[in-house]
Amino acid sequence: MPNTFAYIMLLLWPLVALVLYKKNPVLEATFWTIVGGYLLLPQGVDIDYPLIPALDKNTIPAISAFFGCRFIANKKVTFLPSASIERNLMLLFVLGLTITVMKNGDPIEEVGRFIPGLSYYDLFSVIISKYLLLLPFILGLQLIRSREDQIRVLSLLVIAGLYYSLLALIEIRLSPQLHNWIYGFFPHTWGQQVRYGGFRPVVFLGHGLWVSIFLTMVLGAAITLSKAKLTVTRFSNSHIILYLIVVLVLSKGFGSMILGAVLFFCLKLLADRVSVKIALLIAITAMTYPLMSVLGLFPHESLVELINTVDSRQGGSLQFRFNQEGWLLDRALERLWFGWGVWGRNRLADSVIDGYWIGLIGMYGVVGFMSIFGLMFVSLWKGASCFNLISDHKERALLAGHLLMCALIMLDQIPNHSENPLFWLLFGGLIGRQRYIKQVQAEGPKAKSPDNIAVGI
């Protein structure tokens, strides 16, 4: 059971945000409000007020950041993106949710379980909760505009990762205990955090997988800044990168180590233009994975055999995931376009949902999947579309690294569910950069950063 301090931390976070916005530039305050909340607040604890969705470590910081931008920093941030494909995708998701609720008023009665039909209260709750999860994306596309903004966000990510790695090292040595010591309970299954004769750090993120993918993105940010010949701390870039690689390996996230190796290889050894093309190829693969699975075109068995040659335990884990998603996909096909809705209606009695994509399709159908994954894909596509408009080598390196990081985040949503506010902030930043680069091209080199221009409603 969570202790009192867990709830106190959630309730006090808006006050932390107030101090941050009073003392820091708006982008820096927004980063620490959103990312700090994600990294430090308790996992699996929420405050459930009547008539609104439960508020937790993802939504409270996002709300705090929005109000901090708008009313403390006096930044003219808007509730939705301006007229664009990303705005249309968000509205499509809302429309799809409405139809999902309308088509799922029937209860589910199966052996051992009963799930009531959905009501319009469920529609209101899901719309608000999903909007709050996308709020960092909306803020990112309005706040991350210039090259300096991009550098600042990547630098802050590296700084946050370096500090967080110290907590990870404590748990690697002593076992995942910090969440229990601070908040009074362990947020997940203990056995899943034991790997290779040691422990995976959990810290305050709920699972070792989420810590390792976070550290992977920190490594990607450090490599990107190094390639752009930018320093973050008094330590050399090579020492920081080496240290992060060691911590990532010690964190024992098999998939994250593979993603980290891809980041290192592409950003260190390949031209920026090639990295951008690889990022787009990865994004297309993630976007089309459900269709390939339905048509039997994705080489599931070959991939499992390949992983088995490296680690039979990981190969078995991957096979288990593929089996589960196959059964869940069969159920999703029964209500293909708009899904089964929430409260576990999309699950089988004994199913396990690992991948974010299969959860989306099962709950919200193809329309829901295309809306959410479409936001990720459009961010990458728009970011890549302005690469050729940049002539400065450092700026090209920053954009290529940012794109590849987001592409691998998108890919990780196939086997895992690692979606979080930090990642949405990074996706939004790609669109913000694209808008700013195009504005500079249109207005000339003297174009100013549109700090005082509203870009939506």
N, C-alpha and C positions, 0 to 999 in steps of 0.2 A: 504493500500500500504506500502511496506517496506520502511524504511527511508534509507538515505545514509549510516548510520552507519552499517546497516545490511550487505551491500556489502563490506564495508571496513573491517569488521571482517573476512569475507570469504577470502578476498584477503591477509589479514595480517597473516592468520593462518600458512602458510608455514614459515614465519619469527618466529612465536612463536615456531614452531617445531625446527627450527635452533637453537634457544637459548636452548631449552630442551635437544637436542642432544649434545650441547657443554658442558653442565653443569651436565648431569646426565648419569648414566649407560644406556646402550642401551635398556634394557627391560623396565626400568622405563620411559625413554623418549618415547618409543613406546606406552606404556600404556597411558600416559598423552596426547600424540598427538592425538591418536585415540579416546579415551574415553572422554578426555576433549573437543574435537571438537564436539562429539555427544551430550554432556551434555550442552554445552554453546553456540554453534553457532545457528543462526536463523533457524527455521523450515519453510520449504516451500519457501525458497529463493535460487536461483541458478544463476550461471554465465554461459551464453550460448554462447560459442565461435563457430565459423563456423566449420563444418565438424567433430566435436567431441561432445559426449553427454554432456548435461548440468552438471556442477560441483556444488555440494552442500555440506552440513555439513557431509555427509557420505563419499563422494569420495575425497574431498580435503584433509582431515586429513589422509586418507589411502595412498594417493599418497605421501603426505609429510612424512609419517612414512617410506614408502619404500625407498625414496631417502635419508632420514635421516640415516636409517640403513646402506645403501649401500655406501654412499659417504661421510657422516660426521663421523659415527661411524666405517666405514670400515668393516662392518659385511658382510660376503659373503652370503647374502640372495639371493634367486633365484626367478624367475618369476612364476614357477610352482613347485608343490611338485615333489620329485623324483619318479621314476617309482613305482607305487603303485595303489591300487584300487581308492584312492581319486583323483589321477591324471587322471585316466581313466574316472572317473565320471565327472570331469570338461571338459575333451575333448568330452565326450558323450553329454554334455549339448550344447557345441558349434556345434557339428554335428546336434543335434536335432534342434537348432535354424536355421541352414541353411535350413533344410528341411521344417521347419515351414514357413519361408519366401517364399520358392519356391511354397508351396501349398496354400498360401494365397494372391496371386496376384489379386484375384477378389475383387471388392468393395462390401460393404454391403449397400444395399438400403432398408430401412425400413421406416415405417410411422414416420415422425418427425426427422429422422436422416440419414445422409450419411457418410460412413467411407470409404476412398479410400483403394485400395489394398496395400500390402506391397511391398517395393522395397529393393534392395540390400544395399541402404543407411541405411534402418531400421535395416538390419542384422548387419552392422558394428556398429551402435549406440548401439544396445542391447548387443552385445558381449562385447564391451568395458565397458558399464555401469555395467553389471553383473560381469565382471571380477573385477572391482574396488570394488564392494560390497563384493567380496570374498577375496580381498587382505588381510584384517585382519586375515582371516583363514590361509592363506599361511604364513603370518608372525608369527602367533601364533605357528604353528607346527614347525617352525625353531628356535624360541626364547625361548619358554617355554619347557625346557628340564629336568633339575634337580629338586629335591625336593625343593631346595632353590628358584628356579624360580617360582615354583607353589605357594610357601608360599608368595613370593613377590607380585605376581599378585593378590592373594586373599586379601592380606593386603592392597594393593593399592585400590582395589575395596571397601573395608570397609571404608577407609579414604575418598574416593570420595563420597561414600554414606552418610557418616556423614556430610560432608560439604553441600552436595546437599539437605539433609533433612532440613537444616535451611531455604533454599529457599522455600522448599515445605511447611514448617510450616507458612511462611509468607503468602503464597497464600491460605492455609487452613483458615487462619484468615481474610485476606483482599480480597479474591477472586483471580482467576488467572489473574494477571495484569502484571507480570514481562516482558513477551514477548512484550506486548503492550507498556510498559514504555520504554523498551530498544530498541526495533526494530520497533516500530511504528504501529504494527497491531497484531490482535489476530489470531492464525494460524488454528483454527478449529471452530466447531459449539459450541456456548456458552452453549446452553441448555444441551448438553451431559456432561458438567462438573459440573452440579448441582445434588447433590445426598444427600438423607437423611437429608434434611434441611440445608445443608451446601455446600461446594465446594470441588471438586477434584483438587489437584494441577496439573498444566500443566508445569510450569516453562518454559524451552526452548525445550521441547520434542514434543510438538504438541498436546498431548492428555493425559488425566488423566490416561488412561489405561497403557500407556508406562512409566509413572512415577511410578506407583504402581508395575509393573513387575520388573522395575529396582530395586526398594527398596526391593522386594522379594529376588532378587539375592544377594543383599548386606547382607540381613539377613542370607541367606544361607552361604555366605562366612564367616560371623562372627561366626555362629554356628560351621562351619567346623574347623575354627582356634581354637575355644574354646575346641572342642573335642580333637584336637591335642595338647592341653595345650600350645598354643602360644598366646601371647598378641600383640596387635596392638598399643594401646595408653596407657597412664597412667591410664585410667579408666579400671575397671575390665571388663572381658568378659561378665559377667552376667548383668552388668549395660548397656553395649552397646546393648546386645541382647534385653533386656527389652525396652530400648529406641526405637530401630528399630521396635519392634512389635507395640508399641504405635503409631509411625509415620505411619506405614503401615495401621493400623486400621483407623486412622484419614484420610488417603488418599482415603478411601472408594472404593477401588477396590475389588469387591466381589470375582471375580475369583482369583485375586492375594492373597487375604487373605486365600483362600482355599489352594493354592499352598504353601504359607508360612507355613500353619499349617502342610502340608505334610512334608515339609523340617524339621520343628521343631520336629515333632513326630519321623520321621525316624532317623534323625541324633542324637537326644538326647536319644531316648529310645531303638533303635534297634542296633544290632551288625552291624559292617561295611559290613560284607559279605551279610547280608540280605538287606541292603540298595543298594548294587550293583545289586542284583537280582531284586529288585523293580525298579531300574533305567532301567534295560534292559526290563522289562515287560512294563513299560511306553513307552519306545522307540518303542517296537514292536507294541503296540496299536496305537501310532501315525502313524507309517509307514503303517499299514494295515487299517487305518480308511477309506480311500476312497473306498477300495474294500468292506469293511463291509457295507458302505453306499449304494453302488451299489447293493449289494446282499440282502439288507434289514436285515442284521445281527446285526447292531448296535442298542442298545435299546434307540432310540431318545425319544420316548414318555415316557418311564419310567424315564429317566433322567430329563425331563422337570417336571414331576409330583413330583419327589424328590426335585428339586429346588423350586417348588411352595410351598412345605411345610415349607421351610425356608423363602422365600421372593417371593411373587407373582409377583412383578415387575421384578425381575431377571429371574423368570421362563418365563414371557412373552417375555423378551428380548432374552432368549435362544431359545424359540419357533420361534421367528421372524428370527433368524439366521439360524436355521435348515430349515425353509421354503425357505429362499433365497438360501441357498446352494443346496437344492434339485432342484430348478428350474435351477440354474446355472450349476449343474452337468448334467442335461438333455441336456443342450446346449453343454457342453464340450464333451459329448458322441458322438455328431455329427461329431467331429474331434478329436477322442479319442487319437491317438498316438502323434500327434504333435501340437494340439491346434489351436486356432484362431489367435494367434499373439497379437501384442500390439495395443495401441490407442483405447482401449475399445471394440475391436471386439468381445471379449469373453463375454461381458455383454448383458443382456436384456435391453430394453429401460428404465425400471424403477427399475433395480436391485441394490442391495447393497452388496458389497463384504467385508466381515469382516475377514474370515479366510485366512491365507496365502496359505494354501494348495489348496483351491478352485480357487484362483487367478492363482496359478502356473499351475494347470491342465487345466484351461480354456485358458490360454495364450500359454502354451508350451506343453500341452498334458501330457500323462503318462511318456514319455521320460524325459520331463523337471522336473516333480515331482520326479521321481526316481533319477534323478541326484542331485537335491538340497537336498531333504530329505534324499537321500542316503548318502550324505556327513555327515549330522548330525548323521545318524544311524551308519555309519562306525566309526565315531569318538568315539561314545559310546561303540561300540562293541570292538574296539581295546583297548580303555582304560580299559574296564572290563577284557579283555583277559590277561592283565598283573597283575591283582590284586593278584593272587596266587603266583606270583613271588616275592612279597614283604613280608618281615618278620617283618619289623619295624612297631610298632603299630601306631605311628604318621603318617608315610607315607601312611599306609592303610586308616587312617581316612581322610587324605587330598584327596586321590584319590576317596574314596567313596562319600565324599561331592561334589567334582567337578563333578563326574558322575551324581549324583542325580540332581544337579543344571541344568546341560545340558539336562537331560531327561525332566525336567519340562519346560524348554525353548522350547524344541521340541513339547511337548504336547500343550503348549500355542499357537502354530501356527495353531491349529485346529480351535478354536473359534475366534482367534485374529490374527493380523499381527504385531507382536512385534519384528520381526527379525531386528537386528541392528549390527553395527560393533563390539560392545563389546561382543555380544553373539557369533559372528563368531570367535573372538579372543579366547574365552573360548573353543569352539569346537576344534579349531586348537591346543590348548594347550594339549588336551587329547591325540592327536596323537603324539605330541612332547614328552610327558611323556612316552608313550608306546615305542617309538623308543629308547629313552634313557635307559629305564629300560631293554629292551632287549639287548642293547649294553653292559650295565654293566654286565648282566648275561653272555654274550658271552666272554667279555674280562676280567672279574674278578672284584673284588672290587676296584682296582686301576685305573679303566677306567676313563678317563678325559672327562669332558663335551666338546662336539665337537664344540667349538666356532669357530674354523677355518676350519671346514669341510663344503663344499657346499653339500646340500642335494637335489639338483635338477639340472635343466639346468642352 
